[in-house]
């Protein structure tokens, strides 16, 4: 028979792992957004363009980064 203490210990470990990976994904999103912003400035684009890239990759991380990779060499 499963005791309540062992179940809650397992559940808290699972919650801890979920929180860890959520924070990791959030930090990865921030880092890639900053990279895309700096990269667009390095390529000589305007500050407005770089800001649109930053906002696009922050709010739409996967799609925004894919679109940026496609249009970055224009």
N, C-alpha and C positions, 0 to 999 in steps of 0.2 A: 504494500500500500504506500502511496506517495504522500509524504508529509507536506504540510503547507509551507514550512520553512524552506525545504529544499526546492519547492516550486517557485517561491518568491525569489530565492537566490538565483535560480536559473533565469527567471523573467527579468530581474534587474541586470543580469549580465547581458542579456539580449538587448535590453534598452540601452545599456552603456555602449554596446557595439554599434547600434543604430545611430546614436548621438555622435559617436566618434567619426563614422563614415559620412554623416551629414555635414559635420563641420569640415571634414577633409574636402568634400565636394564643393562646399561653399568657398573655401579658401582657393581651391583650384580655379573656380569661376572668377574670383577677384583677380588672381594672378594672370590668367589668360586675357581678361579684359584690359588690364593695365598694359600687358604686352602688346595687344592689338592697337591700343591707343598710341603707345610710343612708336610702334612700327609704322603706323600711318603718318605720324609726324616726321619720322626719319626719312620716309619716302617723299617728303616735300609736299604733302597734302596740307590743306588749310586747317586751322584750328577747329572750325565748325565741322568739317568732315571727320576729323579725329574724334570730336565729341559725339557725333552720331555713331561712329564705330564703337566707342566706349559704351554708350547707352544700349546700342543694339546687342553687343555681346554680354552686357550685364543682365538684361531682361530676357534675352533669348540666346542662352549660351551655346547650344549646339548648332542651331540654325544660323545664328549670327556669326559664329566663327567660320562655318562652312562658306557662307556668303562672302565674308571678308577674304577668305583664301582665294575665292574665285575672282573677286574684283580688285584685289590688292595690286596686281601688276598692270592695271590700266593706266 
